[in-house]
Amino acid sequence: MSPPTILVIDDRSEIITSLQFLLEDNGYQMLFAKNPFDAKERLSEHYIDLVLLDMNFSLDTTSGEEGLAFLAWLKKQEIDTRVVAMTAWSNVELAVKAMQLGAGDFIEKPWKNQRLLSVISQQLELKGLKAINKKLSQRLEPANDTPKFQWQSACMTELMEQIENVALADVSILLSGENGTGKSQLAEYIHQRSARNDHPLISVNMGAISESLFESEMFGHKKGAFTDAKSDRIGRFELAQSGTLFLDEIANISLAHQAKLLRVLESGQFEAVGDSKTQFANVRIISATNADCKKLIHSEKFREDLFYRLNTIEFSLPPLRARFDDIVPLAEYLLARFNKKYGKTVEGFDKSAQQLLKTYHWPGNIREMSHVIERATLLTQTTQISASGLHIGNTGSEPSLQTMMTLEQAERMLIKKALHATAHNITQAANLLGITKSSLYRRLEKYDDIEK
């Protein structure tokens, strides 16, 4: 088997020479390109296992825009190679942007040889694991009449692409968003696509742990460590060893417990209650919250240093009302699941139900929709679910408020509702109202009291 080929993209000859000695002495083949344009030609001519990418060239020396543009191009071309970004002007924002566009890791110049070789080895190993996982998933994909749901809205499509890019990178991830938006399911999705997916995913509801049992739950305890310690207990960090630890509702723990959690994340070490033996935590941390951590930090209810340990990369899940294009398809997907679960044969939603699904605010997000569709599936006696069968919103037989309004009042109210239901997306709101985008803009100018 031929040695891995590494493409170095850098415009400084001394950097290329230095890397050539280092890489070839350690058994790698090396090609080089002095800018992203030349690199594209190399990639078209050779199979490249890994790219070492400088982030700045002729445009400037600090922004990293040229490197980010190359990463975006590489992603669009779907070229099967790993990328390690390199720059002398490292900053957290640039590193996050590079990793969201597909870089597997980030090295600051001047590099340390052992650190660079370690990162290269890890990225090549991840590349091999990804190929193996893909083959295994194709062989072992279970037969299922209800396929996994595919998001269709632009916001979720973009989010899932970013998550795919960082799932293999062993970094801490913070998931934020309203209750019921699917943070727990997304944590499982990330774990299954990580290099740790053959080890456990351990989930902990941090808000449900009592103050007195925090250390016992997280780090374990030895028999006799306290009054009720009748036997040894394994903590969540040990249970998740080599796998993923999902800390849900992370903002709900006290400042004292935040300090203890921070110590483990910084040092990688912990001790079970009543035990002097130090253990080492080898886990990936994914955490989630519906709180505004920055406000909590400002009010001194959440430690800033812990926050930055948890959110190497943060993903914010949009509420269901902002995923307008997903609402009806998601409802149909849930209906198929509950049909199968309960042996029902409900065929779908009639037009009145579809309209209500799209205009309802969904304060409980996906969790609420799941309950609504499950109940409707069980109770409906017809082939299709109607608006009244959903038991949400105003579906009764009483006259609606619109019949008691002037035409102008009704139009203003309908526009407000459409904007609210689509999170102020003008195109989607216009489609919901059955008018063109320009017509909606004219009405917004007419009713200048409506928030655009």
N, C-alpha and C positions, 0 to 999 in steps of 0.2 A: 504493500500500500504506500502510495506517495505521501510525503509529509504535507501538512496543511499549508495552504498558500495565503499569505497575508498581504493585503494591499495597503501601503502607507500613502496617505494623501497629505502632503505638506509642501510648502513653498521654500523651505529653508534647507539648503544642501547639507549643513552640518547635522541637522536632525535626521535626515534620511540616512546619512552615513552611520551615525551612532546607532540607529535602529537596525540597520543592516547587519552590523557586527553582532548586536545583541540577539536578534532573531535567528540568524543563520547559525550562530554558536549553540543555540538551543533547539536546533533541528527543524526550523521552519523555512519554507521558501518565501522570498519577499519580492514583491513588485512595488513600484512607486509611481506616483503621479503628482505633478506640482500644483494642480488645481482640480476642482470638481469636474471641469469640462474634460480634461485629459482622463480623469478617473472613469468617466462614463465609457470612454473608448476601451480602457483596460477591461472593464466589466463585460463589455460585449465580446471581447476576444478570449478571456480566460475565465475559468471557474474559480471564484474567490471564496475562501472559507470565512475570512474575517477582514474587516476594514478598520484601520486606525485612522481616524478622521480629524484633522486639524479644523477648527471651527472658523478661522479668520484668514482671509487672503487679501486680495487687492482692494476690496471695498473699504475696510477699516481694520483695526487691530483688536477691537474689544466687543463688538455687538454679537458676533456669532451668527449673523444673518445668512452668510454664505454657506456655512455648515448646515444650518437648519433647512435651507432651501435644497441642499443636496439630499438630506435625509428624507424630505418630503418627496423628492423625485424617486429615490430608491424605494420608498414605500409604495408609490404609485406603480412602479414597474414590477412589483412583487418578486424582486430578486432574492433568492434564498441565501442570505449571508448575514453574519452578525456584525455589529458596528460598536466600536468603542470610541467615544468622542474625546478629543484632547485639546486643551487650550492653556495658555499661560495666564488667561484672564478669567479664572473660574468664579462662578457665582451660582447660587442655588437656583435662581430663576432660569438661567440658561441650561443648567443640568436637567431640570424638570422638563423644559421644552424639548430638549434633545431626546430624553427618554420617552416622552409622549409620542415623538415622531419615529421611534423605533430603535434608538440607541440602547444597547444592553447595559452599558456602564459608562463612567465618566472619569477620566484621569487628568490631573492637573500637572502642567509642566512647571519646573523640571520634575520628571517622574523618578521614582525609585525602581530600580530594575526588578527586584523581587516582587514588588507590588504589581508592576505592569505584566510580568510573566504570569503571575497568579491570576490576574483578570483575564488575560488571553486564554489560559488553560480552562478557566471556568466558563467563558463564553463558548469555546469550542465544545466543551462537554454538554452545555445546554443545547447547542445546535444538534448534537447527536441525540440527546434525550427527546427533543422535540420531534425529530424524524421517527424515532422509535414509538413515541406516544401516538403519533399520527397513524402509523401502521397498525398498532394495537387497537386504537379506537375504531378503525375501519373493520378489523376482524371481529371485535367483540361487541360491536354496537348492537344492543338488544332490540328484538322486534317489538315495535310499539305502534299501536294504531293511532296514538295521539303524539305527533312530533313535537319537539321543543319549539316554544314560541319564538318567532323572529321579529324583532322590533322593526318598525317601518318609519317612524318619525325621524326627522333629521337630527334632532337633539340626542336621541338614544343611539342612533346609528353611529354618530360621531363619538359618543361616550364609549360604546362597546369597542370601537376601533382603537381608541386610546388604551383601554384596559387590556386588549389583546397584545398591545405593544409592550406593556410593562408586567404582564402576568408572570413571565419567566424571570424577570429581574428580581432578585431577593431583597426588595426594599419594603419598608413599612408603608402601609396605605391607610388613609383615613377616608371613610365613606360618610358623607353628610347628606342631609335631606330630611324632609318631613316624615312623620310616622307613616308606615305602610307603603313606602315607595319601593321596597324590595332590597334593602341593604343586606339583610341576612342571606338572601338568595344570591346576591352579587358576590358576597364574600366566599360562598361555596364555589361559585363559578370561577373566581380568581384562583382559589386553591386547586381546583381540578385542572387548571391550565398552567400550574406552576411546576417547577422541578421537584417539589415536595409532595406531589399528588399520590405517591405510594405510601405516604405516612399520614397519620391522623389529622383531621381538622377538629379542633376542640373549641366549642363555643361557650362563652360565659356571659350571662346577663349581669353586668357589673352593678346595675341598679337594684338587683334582687339580693345581693350579698349583704348580710347584716354586718354592722361595724365590727362586732366582736369576732366574727368568723372569717374576715377578709384574708388574713395571712394563712389560715388553715386551708381555705378554699384554693388560694392561688399557689401556695408553696408547700402544702402538706403539713402533717404533724406526726410526731412520734407518740406511741402509746405512753400515757401518763403525763404528757406535756401540760395538761390542764385537767380540770375536774371531770369533764365529760369525754376525755380522750381515752376510750376503752380499747382502741386498737390503732395501729399505724394507718395513716391516710396519705394517699398520693395526691399531690396538688396538680392544678391545671397545667402549670409550666412543664412538669415532668410528664404528664399524660400526652402533651403535644410535642414531645421531644422529636426533633428532625422534621416536624410537620408545621402546621399553621395554628396559631392561637387567635381566635376571633373574640375581641373584647367589645361586646355590644353595650350601648348606653354608657360609653366611657366617661362622659361628663358628669355622671351621677355619683362618683366616688369622692370621699372627703379629701381634704388637702393632706392629711397625715398619710392616707393610703396612696395618694398620688406620689408622695415622696418615696415610699417603699417600692412602688412600681417603677419609678424612674431609676432607682438604684439598680434594679435588675436589667433594665433596658440599656443602661450605660455600661455596666460592668459585665453583664452576662452571667452573673453569679447570684445564688440565693441559698438559703438554708431553710429546711423544714422547721416548724415550731418545735422546740425541745431537742433539736439536733445540732451538734457543732460541726458536722460535716458539710463542706461547701459543695454545692452542685452547680453544674454549668448548663445554662439554658441555650439550646440550639433550636430556636423557633422563629418563624416569620410572624410578625404582628400585623393583623388587620383589625382596625377598630372602627366603630360607627357611633354616630350621635345625631340627634335631631336638634341639638342646642347650638347656639352661636358661640363657639369657643372663644373668639376674640373678645366678645362682650364679657364673657366669664373671666377672661384674663384681666380685662380692664377693671372689673369689680373685685379682683383678687380672689376669685372662687375657683380658678383653674391655673395650674402652674404653666408659665410660658415655656420653660425648658422641656416639660413633658409633652406639651403640644407639638413642639418642633421635632421631638423624638418620634412621635406617632405619625406625623404627616409629611414624610419625605415626599410623597405625592398624595394630593387630596382629589377625590372625585365627588362632585355634588350631583346627587340624583334628582332630576326634575320631578315635580309633582305630576300626577296623572293628567291633570287638566292642561298641562303644557305639552303633553304627548298626544295631541289631537288626532293624528293619523293612526295612533295605536288603539284608540278606545274601542271601536267596534270590533276590529280583528282580535283584540285581547278578550273581549266579552265572548266572541265566538269560540276562541280557544278554550276558555274556561267552561263554556257550555259543553264542548266535546269531552272534556275531562270528567265533568259531573254526569254526563250521559253514561259514560263508561262505568263510573264508580257506582251509580245507582241503577244501572240497567234501563235507563230511559231512552226515548227515541225522539226527543224534541229537535225539530229541524233547524231552528234559528230564531231570529228576531224580526217581527214585522216592522213596517216603516215607522210607526209611532214609537216603538221601543227603541229603534236605532236613533231617532231624533232625540229622545229623552236621554239616552246614553251619552250623546255628544254634548248636550246642553247642561246636564247636571254637573255640579261643581266638584264632586268627589272629594270631600274633605278628608275622608279616611283612605284615599288613594287606592292602590291595588288590593290591599287587605279588605277594604270596604267592598270593592267590586266583587271580589271572590265570594264574600258572604251573600251579596245581593244575587249573584248568578246561581249560587248553590241553592238558595231558598226558592228562587223562581223555577229552577229546574225540577225541584221536588214537588212544587205546588201546582205547576201548570197542568191543565187537562186538555190543552189544544196542541196542534202540531207546531205552532210558533208562539213565542213569548210576546205578549203585547206590552204597551207602556204601563197599563194598570197592573200587570203581572209582576213588574219589577218592584213595586211598592216604594218608589222614591219620587220626590218632587210632587208637583201638583197634577195628579192623574185622575182625580175624582170627576164627578159629573157636574159639580157646581160651576157657574159661569166664572171665567177667569177675569182678572183685573183689567185685561186689555179691553173688554167689552164696555168698561165704564170710563175709558180714557178718550181724549181727543186723538186724532190720527198722529199729530205731532208728538204727543206724550208717549203713545205706544211705540212710535218709531225710535224715539230717544231711548226708551227702556230696552227695546230689542237690541239696539246697537250696543248698549252697555253690557247686556247679557252675553252677546256674541263675543265681545272683546274679553270679557272676564273668562268665558269658557275656553278661549284659545290663548290665554295668557298674553293678550294684546298683539297677537300675530295678525296683521292686517289681511294678508292673503287668505288665511284660514277663516277669519271672521267674515270676510266677504263671501266666501263659498258657503258658509253656514247660513248667511242671510239670503243667498240666492241672487246676489248682485255682483257687479264687477268691482275690482279694487278701486278704480277711479271714482266710481259712484259712492263707495264708502268714504273715500277721502273728501268728496264734496259734502257729504252729510256731516263729517267730523268738523269741517270748516263752518258749516251752518250751526251746529250745536257745539259752540266753543266751550261749554261747560263740561263736556265729556273728556275725561283724561285719555290722552292718546298713548 
